[in-house]
Amino acid sequence: MITNAITLSVRPKWPEIADHYAVWSQGREIGKIRHALDAGGPDHAWEWFILIPMGMPAWASGAARDRDAAIRAFSAAWGRLLKETQPERLQRAWELGRAAQLRAATPQPARSPAGS
């Protein structure tokens, strides 16, 4: 169940890679904040993305001058997404994402070549 409270946890995605963070909310990874390797200038040194399994609006990603600004921008966009998206649609996206993860983790039987 999605609630109206916005609690985000920003933590390193991989311990051995600096400046690449996963953003979590309510036990789900919902996005990334990372140092932009191909930054277009000092105002775009960090990039952020909301990544949930549904079509995302253009404002669900962006760039910022530093990590703290990226976290603030991410938080504002996440709040907007929660406000503008029906809870049922978000719940369905989580269900579809979970089904895709399970399907990817399940070994598939080998298919015989066509025409044999």
Buried (B, 14 or more C-beta within 10 A) or exposed (E): EBEEEEEBEBEEBEEEEEBEBBBBBBEBBBBBBBBBEEBEEEEBBBBBBBBBBEEBEEEBBBBBBEBEBBBEBBBEBBEBBBEEBEEEEBEEBBEEBEEEEEEEEEEEEEEEEEEE
